[in-house]
Amino acid sequence: MKKQVLTALALMSLAAASCKVDVETAPAPVFGEEFVISADCGSPDTRMERDGAGKMYWSPGDEIGVFVIQEDGTQVDRNERFTAMLDAPACTTKFSAVVPSGWEPAEYYAHLTEVWSDATLEHIAIFPYVAGRGGGFSSTFQPPSSYINKFTFSVNFTDVQQGIPGTFDPSLWVAMAWSKNDHFSFSYPFGGIKFSVVSENVSKVTITCGEKYKNDFFASSKMDICIYPDGTSQPSSYSGTFYKTLEMIPQGGTFTPGETYYFVVPATNLMGGISFGFEKTDGSVAKRSVVPSGSQSIWIKPGRFKTLMEADSGCEWKMPAPDVTPTSIDLPKYGGEAKFDVKCGKEYTVTCDQDWLVNMGGAGDPVADKCTHTFVVKRNYGAARTATINVTSEGGTVPVTVTQAAGEPLADYPSIVRHHLVLANMSTDCNSGAWPAELAENKAEYGDLFEYVCLFYDSTNGWNECHTEHTQYKNKNPDYYYYFDGRRQVKSRMKTMVPVFAAESDDVYPTLTSIGLSSSVEGKTLSVDLSVYAYIAQPYRIAVYVTENARNVTGINVWENTYKNVAHYMINEDSGNIAGKMYQLSKGMNEIHLSRELPVEVNGTSYSILAYIQAPYDEQPVIRDGDFYGYYYVDNCRLVPVGTTVGTEVK
């Protein structure tokens, strides 16, 4: 893009003189009628503008607040409210005291008359009046032998200003005056930049501090403003959010070419210059920079506007490239998630040049706020590697570089069949019955490579023996959630999420275990024998449930649905409020025998055995949503009818 660079001299000080001040002395008030003071917009050399003709004036309805203090700073009256007495804009006007709630007018006017007749008192006026506004006097010793008095109050400042032709955002007109009598001459702690545009359909203009010095900034969300006895005022301290960029949105949606607009800027010294940004309604943008020459700076002085008319003249308009953050991501060997945010006013695409990054899609609005894109990074079993994700729009391409550390190959790793498991935690209360159709559809599509169990938390139905997964996953009843392999929490869209989460599990977490099981029943005694293969010798948590193959569930909002695989009884104990018991498994085959006397007889027609193994995360990334207890995920599972025998699936 062609960039037009100007020197700081191009920002000429505004030459138009403000209206001359003819100070009108307010007559002494007649007791009981009203209390009147007078004020003008400033001394004759004021360059602050309130219109395009170089004039500063009071408007009907303007209000000021007045603080009355003793010479030692003790406040006599705080923030007394006065309103302008005029029907049309004027540089000088009278202000009438507004009677506060709880005062009789005559009593209040008498109080003000008594206070203001004391010639030793100081009066500080602040525009605009803000109810409840505070402020304070201070006196600081200035070597070698003098004190500097000042009065300070806080103002809030916004980084988005309203663009009004011929004037500035009225909410930003802050003015102060210091007086010993009943007349005030106001000064302005803020200055700014006066500008115009030549292009049609400009919908936003921004100014940004130049990049030469990182400590340059225009303003902050909260500032302290001071006024001194000589009438000068200026910002004294900044806090909150610091603004390096100010934005102006015009009334009516677009700027009028040739009209004058004003950015309000607190007094500051910009050593790195100023960058202007312009945006049209079609999304195209243009930029220009104003750079001070040599050791010069761009000074924004109190009560002064720098001028740059036809600010976009000669600039080249083009569609912007997407705004992407961050553009460099480093990840460990175990994989994880690569996330980045995109802001873009136009359609864009996201592509990747490596298949070890799995695109999980984006969430959010890239125009109004941002869209967060997520890629799952597969576990690395070899040398360090790098991939590039390209975010491309009409305005250009922004690459995101993802680098993953080297990993180690799995030694003698066998082929293990993985059965994915969804833990469907739910209740029969208040919108808490997860719709069973999604689970059944996934089961029909994936067969025995996908299992699910319905864990109801509802003691009124007597099924809450197998509810401890609610505790592990901090599920807040009576809400429902699906937990895929104990890694991902999702509330809906299970039909579309299963293939995505299954690919994520297989790519990032190698299957460490496989389960074979057999069961037999003698009366009400159920015996279960597990054959568990472990690739790594370590502790594992194993949960074994008896599930009903089908059950009609009723409740406030489950609508008498028939749910399959409803967990009913536990075969092994819970430990630490997490389903299942800890077992130290050796590498290879392990045998576990379990039995329990049940309150009912079970058979393979109505009941099944669910066994699932939870492996520790260790150094692996915890790729999941939600807030969890514990450090285990579901590695593998089997769900088979009572009385049926299946073996481990390891080659």
SELODO-843861 format. One record per residue (C-alpha): x, y, z; residue in one letter. Coordinates in steps of 0.05 Angstrom, whole numbers. Layout:
REM residues N
- px,py,pz,res
- X,Y,Z,a
...
This chain:
REM residues 651
- px,py,pz,res
- 0,0,0,m
- 25,69,-17,k
- 39,107,48,k
- 40,182,50,q
- 88,206,104,v
- 85,277,131,l
- 127,314,181,t
- 99,339,247,a
- 97,409,216,l
- 38,387,175,a
- -3,385,239,l
- -12,460,242,m
- -39,493,304,s
- -110,517,295,l
- -108,591,273,a
- -180,611,283,a
- -188,655,344,a
- -242,638,394,s
- -296,688,410,c
- -271,748,449,k
- -292,751,520,v
- -332,809,547,d
- -338,793,620,v
- -406,812,647,e
- -409,824,721,t
- -469,790,751,a
- -511,837,793,p
- -518,822,866,a
- -576,773,875,p
- -639,796,908,v
- -647,754,970,f
- -699,700,962,g
- -702,702,886,e
- -640,664,861,e
- -565,660,868,f
- -528,678,804,v
- -455,673,782,i
- -423,686,714,s
- -374,648,670,a
- -339,655,603,d
- -308,602,558,c
- -237,623,570,g
- -185,676,559,s
- -180,710,490,p
- -122,665,467,d
- -163,601,477,t
- -161,557,415,r
- -210,504,438,m
- -268,499,389,e
- -339,479,397,r
- -358,493,325,d
- -326,498,257,g
- -322,574,260,a
- -269,571,315,g
- -318,590,370,k
- -324,564,441,m
- -391,577,474,y
- -441,557,528,w
- -504,522,506,s
- -573,524,538,p
- -577,470,590,g
- -502,469,606,d
- -489,456,680,e
- -427,465,723,i
- -408,441,793,g
- -373,487,842,v
- -330,469,901,f
- -317,522,954,v
- -253,512,995,i
- -214,549,1048,q
- -142,569,1037,e
- -119,506,1074,d
- -160,463,1027,g
- -217,447,1074,t
- -281,441,1033,q
- -339,486,1054,v
- -387,467,998,d
- -381,407,953,r
- -402,404,880,n
- -457,456,882,e
- -499,453,819,r
- -509,513,773,f
- -546,516,706,t
- -535,564,647,a
- -585,622,641,m
- -588,631,565,l
- -633,615,506,d
- -580,612,452,a
- -506,595,450,p
- -461,649,480,a
- -388,657,501,c
- -408,687,568,t
- -469,673,609,t
- -498,674,678,k
- -508,611,718,f
- -563,602,769,s
- -556,557,830,a
- -600,495,829,v
- -634,483,896,v
- -615,414,923,p
- -667,365,949,s
- -683,378,1022,g
- -670,454,1019,w
- -719,510,1017,e
- -699,560,962,p
- -694,620,1007,a
- -654,581,1059,e
- -606,554,1006,y
- -596,622,973,y
- -582,653,1041,a
- -530,599,1054,h
- -494,612,988,l
- -496,687,998,t
- -463,679,1066,e
- -409,631,1041,v
- -392,670,977,w
- -386,736,1015,s
- -324,709,1049,d
- -266,737,1007,a
- -217,687,1036,t
- -251,627,1003,l
- -230,596,936,e
- -281,572,884,h
- -267,515,835,i
- -317,502,779,a
- -319,439,737,i
- -357,428,671,f
- -397,386,662,p
- -434,378,727,y
- -435,305,750,v
- -477,286,811,a
- -435,258,867,g
- -369,280,836,r
- -312,285,885,g
- -249,326,884,g
- -194,348,930,g
- -145,404,944,f
- -71,392,954,s
- -10,436,965,s
- 59,409,945,t
- 125,441,966,f
- 166,462,906,q
- 240,474,921,p
- 271,520,939,p
- 217,560,974,s
- 147,557,945,s
- 84,515,947,y
- 41,495,888,i
- -33,490,901,n
- -80,448,858,k
- -149,418,858,f
- -157,348,829,t
- -216,306,806,f
- -225,242,765,s
- -258,233,698,v
- -274,172,657,n
- -250,173,584,f
- -274,129,527,t
- -232,104,469,d
- -292,108,421,v
- -314,178,405,q
- -376,204,370,q
- -362,240,304,g
- -404,303,299,i
- -393,350,239,p
- -364,417,261,g
- -352,399,334,t
- -328,345,381,f
- -362,293,424,d
- -398,335,477,p
- -387,281,530,s
- -312,296,526,l
- -315,372,536,w
- -283,377,604,v
- -268,448,630,a
- -245,478,697,m
- -240,546,729,a
- -209,574,794,w
- -237,639,822,s
- -239,680,886,k
- -305,713,868,n
- -369,699,830,d
- -339,700,759,h
- -304,640,726,f
- -260,638,665,s
- -254,566,642,f
- -193,529,614,s
- -189,462,580,y
- -143,404,601,p
- -157,368,535,f
- -136,386,464,g
- -140,343,403,g
- -136,335,328,i
- -180,371,278,k
- -188,334,211,f
- -231,322,150,s
- -235,267,97,v
- -243,271,22,v
- -269,201,9,s
- -342,178,7,e
- -370,124,53,n
- -316,128,107,v
- -348,95,167,s
- -291,96,218,k
- -228,136,231,v
- -175,115,282,t
- -112,148,308,i
- -57,106,337,t
- 8,125,372,c
- 68,114,328,g
- 108,51,340,e
- 175,83,354,k
- 164,88,429,y
- 123,36,467,k
- 109,84,524,n
- 69,132,480,d
- -6,132,493,f
- -64,179,482,f
- -106,169,545,a
- -132,119,595,s
- -201,98,618,s
- -193,138,682,k
- -153,202,692,m
- -140,254,746,d
- -147,326,722,i
- -117,385,759,c
- -130,459,759,i
- -83,511,789,y
- -98,580,818,p
- -72,614,755,d
- -128,580,716,g
- -87,528,678,t
- -112,456,678,s
- -82,390,654,q
- -83,315,666,p
- -40,294,725,s
- -45,218,727,s
- -72,159,687,y
- -100,92,710,s
- -144,35,685,g
- -138,15,612,t
- -86,55,572,f
- -107,75,502,y
- -56,74,446,k
- -113,78,395,t
- -174,123,394,l
- -233,109,348,e
- -286,155,319,m
- -354,131,293,i
- -393,186,255,p
- -465,205,266,q
- -506,177,209,g
- -458,121,195,g
- -408,156,149,t
- -365,219,151,f
- -385,277,107,t
- -328,295,60,p
- -301,365,72,g
- -334,372,140,e
- -291,385,202,t
- -287,332,257,y
- -249,332,323,y
- -213,278,362,f
- -209,298,435,v
- -141,279,465,v
- -114,294,535,p
- -51,336,534,a
- 6,291,514,t
- 74,288,479,n
- 77,237,422,l
- 149,223,404,m
- 132,167,356,g
- 82,206,315,g
- 11,187,297,i
- -18,136,249,s
- -87,149,218,f
- -131,91,197,g
- -193,98,153,f
- -246,46,140,e
- -303,47,89,k
- -371,13,93,t
- -347,-41,44,d
- -291,-61,92,g
- -234,-29,52,s
- -182,9,92,v
- -128,62,82,a
- -72,87,126,k
- -25,146,132,r
- 28,165,183,s
- 49,232,212,v
- 121,225,234,v
- 160,279,272,p
- 227,296,241,s
- 291,290,279,g
- 283,299,354,s
- 216,334,348,q
- 152,310,379,s
- 79,320,366,i
- 51,359,425,w
- -23,357,440,i
- -30,418,486,k
- -88,436,532,p
- -141,476,496,g
- -109,467,427,r
- -126,425,366,f
- -73,403,316,k
- -100,404,245,t
- -96,354,188,l
- -149,369,136,m
- -163,321,78,e
- -129,268,121,a
- -141,211,72,d
- -121,249,10,s
- -73,208,-33,g
- -81,144,8,c
- -91,77,-26,e
- -154,38,-7,w
- -151,-37,-3,k
- -186,-95,32,m
- -152,-112,98,p
- -118,-178,114,a
- -149,-217,172,p
- -126,-196,242,d
- -98,-260,272,v
- -72,-270,344,t
- -25,-305,357,p
- 13,-322,294,t
- 64,-369,328,s
- 46,-428,373,i
- 93,-477,407,d
- 68,-544,433,l
- 97,-604,470,p
- 108,-673,442,k
- 43,-700,472,y
- 1,-655,428,g
- -53,-609,453,g
- -94,-554,423,e
- -71,-497,378,a
- -118,-438,386,k
- -118,-370,352,f
- -168,-313,344,d
- -189,-281,278,v
- -221,-213,267,k
- -243,-201,196,c
- -299,-162,163,g
- -302,-208,102,k
- -307,-282,90,e
- -243,-320,100,y
- -216,-391,97,t
- -172,-430,144,v
- -126,-484,114,t
- -68,-525,140,c
- -10,-558,103,d
- 0,-617,152,q
- -48,-673,171,d
- -22,-678,242,w
- -64,-616,257,l
- -139,-632,260,v
- -186,-573,247,n
- -239,-570,301,m
- -273,-509,271,g
- -285,-439,298,g
- -331,-407,349,a
- -351,-334,353,g
- -366,-274,308,d
- -303,-249,271,p
- -338,-184,252,v
- -369,-161,318,a
- -316,-191,363,d
- -271,-250,344,k
- -275,-322,321,c
- -232,-371,360,t
- -205,-428,317,h
- -181,-493,348,t
- -136,-546,318,f
- -122,-611,356,v
- -48,-629,350,v
- -33,-703,343,k
- 18,-735,388,r
- 88,-733,360,n
- 127,-798,358,y
- 186,-771,317,g
- 229,-709,304,a
- 207,-638,318,a
- 159,-612,264,r
- 128,-549,239,t
- 61,-535,204,a
- 30,-472,174,t
- -43,-453,181,i
- -63,-400,130,n
- -120,-352,145,v
- -139,-322,77,t
- -189,-268,57,s
- -196,-220,-1,e
- -147,-174,34,g
- -90,-225,39,g
- -64,-285,77,t
- -38,-288,148,v
- 3,-351,166,p
- 1,-382,235,v
- 62,-425,250,t
- 53,-485,296,v
- 117,-519,322,t
- 115,-584,360,q
- 172,-613,402,a
- 203,-680,384,a
- 174,-743,415,g
- 193,-816,425,e
- 166,-874,385,p
- 123,-926,421,l
- 167,-988,429,a
- 134,-1054,408,d
- 66,-1021,408,y
- 11,-1072,391,p
- -53,-1061,352,s
- -108,-1049,403,i
- -182,-1040,386,v
- -211,-979,422,r
- -284,-975,443,h
- -304,-903,454,h
- -350,-887,512,l
- -399,-831,525,v
- -419,-820,598,l
- -488,-788,594,a
- -498,-755,661,n
- -570,-732,670,m
- -630,-724,715,s
- -705,-729,706,t
- -714,-658,733,d
- -719,-591,697,c
- -695,-596,625,n
- -645,-649,646,s
- -664,-710,606,g
- -614,-716,550,a
- -649,-736,485,w
- -635,-810,475,p
- -641,-810,399,a
- -572,-779,388,e
- -539,-833,429,l
- -577,-889,395,a
- -560,-861,326,e
- -486,-859,341,n
- -490,-931,368,k
- -524,-953,305,a
- -470,-921,261,e
- -408,-943,299,y
- -431,-1010,326,g
- -392,-1038,385,d
- -335,-988,373,l
- -381,-937,408,f
- -415,-948,475,e
- -454,-903,521,y
- -483,-908,591,v
- -539,-865,621,c
- -521,-844,692,l
- -584,-815,724,f
- -580,-774,787,y
- -650,-778,815,d
- -660,-811,883,s
- -736,-809,876,t
- -731,-864,824,n
- -680,-905,863,g
- -628,-909,808,w
- -574,-865,838,n
- -526,-921,858,e
- -483,-906,797,c
- -481,-830,800,h
- -411,-817,824,t
- -387,-793,756,e
- -430,-731,771,h
- -382,-715,827,t
- -320,-728,785,q
- -342,-680,730,y
- -374,-628,776,k
- -440,-636,739,n
- -489,-586,769,k
- -556,-621,776,n
- -607,-620,750,p
- -570,-606,685,d
- -544,-658,636,y
- -478,-666,598,y
- -445,-717,554,y
- -372,-735,570,y
- -336,-766,511,f
- -281,-815,534,d
- -279,-773,598,g
- -242,-719,558,r
- -293,-675,524,r
- -356,-644,555,q
- -413,-627,508,v
- -486,-609,519,k
- -514,-624,450,s
- -494,-641,378,r
- -471,-710,400,m
- -486,-736,330,k
- -435,-691,297,t
- -385,-688,354,m
- -373,-763,361,v
- -331,-771,297,p
- -291,-708,314,v
- -277,-729,386,f
- -262,-801,365,a
- -209,-777,317,a
- -181,-731,370,e
- -175,-788,420,s
- -142,-835,371,d
- -93,-782,346,d
- -71,-756,414,v
- -80,-813,463,y
- -53,-881,443,p
- -97,-938,469,t
- -62,-968,530,l
- -111,-1023,551,t
- -161,-1074,526,s
- -216,-1110,565,i
- -241,-1181,560,g
- -298,-1202,606,l
- -344,-1259,624,s
- -402,-1262,673,s
- -446,-1314,705,s
- -507,-1313,751,v
- -527,-1361,807,e
- -591,-1337,837,g
- -580,-1264,853,k
- -504,-1271,857,t
- -469,-1241,797,l
- -396,-1259,782,s
- -354,-1219,733,v
- -284,-1238,710,d
- -241,-1186,675,l
- -181,-1200,631,s
- -145,-1133,623,v
- -85,-1121,577,y
- -41,-1062,595,a
- 13,-1034,549,y
- 44,-994,606,i
- 50,-1021,677,a
- 18,-968,722,q
- -44,-956,765,p
- -110,-954,728,y
- -181,-941,752,r
- -233,-993,731,i
- -308,-984,738,a
- -358,-1041,729,v
- -433,-1028,725,y
- -495,-1070,714,v
- -538,-1033,663,t
- -610,-1043,641,e
- -614,-1054,567,n
- -678,-1011,562,a
- -718,-972,613,r
- -776,-924,606,n
- -756,-861,643,v
- -807,-811,668,t
- -796,-744,700,g
- -811,-670,694,i
- -777,-662,627,n
- -756,-730,600,v
- -824,-741,569,w
- -828,-816,583,e
- -770,-833,536,n
- -742,-902,532,t
- -668,-901,549,y
- -620,-958,535,k
- -558,-975,577,n
- -584,-944,642,v
- -532,-955,697,a
- -565,-991,755,h
- -515,-1026,802,y
- -441,-1021,817,m
- -400,-1085,819,i
- -336,-1056,848,n
- -330,-1000,898,e
- -321,-926,886,d
- -257,-893,909,s
- -246,-819,923,g
- -315,-800,896,n
- -295,-824,826,i
- -328,-885,795,a
- -288,-949,800,g
- -230,-976,840,k
- -154,-968,831,m
- -116,-1028,806,y
- -40,-1034,796,q
- -35,-1070,729,l
- 28,-1102,703,s
- 49,-1099,630,k
- 12,-1153,593,g
- -49,-1192,616,m
- -81,-1182,685,n
- -139,-1222,715,e
- -191,-1191,761,i
- -250,-1228,794,h
- -311,-1191,821,l
- -377,-1215,851,s
- -437,-1184,885,r
- -504,-1204,914,e
- -556,-1162,877,l
- -626,-1144,902,p
- -656,-1171,837,v
- -643,-1228,789,e
- -608,-1207,725,v
- -601,-1241,657,n
- -572,-1227,589,g
- -639,-1207,560,t
- -651,-1148,606,s
- -582,-1131,634,y
- -511,-1120,610,s
- -442,-1110,641,i
- -405,-1045,627,l
- -331,-1043,645,a
- -288,-984,629,y
- -216,-967,646,i
- -190,-898,664,q
- -117,-882,650,a
- -78,-825,682,p
- -63,-763,640,y
- 8,-758,666,d
- 45,-710,619,e
- -8,-715,565,q
- -51,-653,552,p
- -119,-652,582,v
- -158,-639,518,i
- -229,-628,542,r
- -279,-575,563,d
- -308,-564,632,g
- -283,-565,703,d
- -262,-633,729,f
- -237,-669,790,y
- -185,-723,782,g
- -131,-737,731,y
- -161,-796,692,y
- -193,-806,624,y
- -231,-865,595,v
- -180,-907,555,d
- -225,-965,534,n
- -290,-1000,550,c
- -335,-1061,536,r
- -410,-1068,542,l
- -436,-1140,536,v
- -499,-1177,558,p
- -498,-1215,624,v
- -474,-1286,612,g
- -434,-1268,550,t
- -359,-1277,544,t
- -313,-1232,502,v
- -237,-1231,498,g
- -185,-1176,495,t
- -172,-1145,426,e
- -97,-1140,422,v
- -52,-1161,364,k
